[in-house]
Amino acid sequence: MPMIDDLAIATDLLVSAKAGVRNLATAITETATPSLKKLLRRELDIAIDTHDKIAQYMIKKEMYHAYDLDEQMRHDLEKADFVLDSVKE
């Protein structure tokens, strides 16, 4: 069984946090009750902050290169090659 590394865990957490932001935003637009909208907006603010903290952690640890597209592409291609090589074994 392949080992899950910090990058895989952090990436999964970042993707999940982004989905949470998206789902909360959708819920707000589909809610008619003012008190529920207020609650969901507070949760959305927390979710956005959480996503940002995860992204900043990944940037600091050089797991995510949000401001350097060429570097991020190189990084993603290396990960893809690693996965393809792992499947061949």
N, C-alpha and C positions, 0 to 999 in steps of 0.2 A: 504494500500500500504506500503511495507517495506521501511524503511529509508535506504538511501545509506550513509555509513560512510566513514571516511577519508581513511581507508584501501582499500575499494572498489574503490574509486576514484583514489587513487594513483596507485593501481594495474592496473586499466584500462589504465591510462596514461602511465605506464611503458610498458605494452603490445603494446599499440599504437605506442610508440616511437620506440620499437624494430621492429615493422612492417615497420615503416618509414625507418629505417636503411636498412632493407632487401630490400625494394622496390627501394631505391636509388642505392644500390649496383647492383641490377639487371638492372636498367636503364642504369647505366654506362657501363655494359658489352654489352648492346644492342645498344649503341649509336656509330655512326661512326664519327660524327662531333667533331673535337678537342675542339672547343670553348664550345660546349654543355657538353662534358665530363668534362672540367675544371669547369664549373658552377656546375655540379652535384657533383663533388668531394668536392667542397666547402660546398655544402648543406649537403653532407654525413658527413663531419667533424662536422658541427653544430648539425646534428641529433645524432651522436655518443656522443658528449658532453652533449646534452640534456638528452639522455638516462642515461648517467653516473650520472648526477646531480639528476635525479629522483631516481635512484637506491641508491645513497648515502644518500639521504633524507630518503628513506624508511628504510635503514639500521640504520641510526641514531635514527629514531623514533621506532625502533624495530618492524617494519612492515614486514621486509624482512631479512631473516637470511642466506645470501649468503655464509657465511663462516662456517656455522654450520648445516650440513645436518640433523642431528638428531633433532635439534631445529626447523628447517624449516618444517620437516615432522610432528612433534608434532603440530606446529602452523597450518599447512594445515589441519590436521585431526580435530582439534578443529573447524576450519571454516566449514569444511564439516558437522560435527555433528550439528553445529548451523543451517546450511541451511536445513538439514534433519528434525531437530526439528521444524523449522519454517513452513515447508511444512505440517507437521502433524496437525498443529493448525488450 
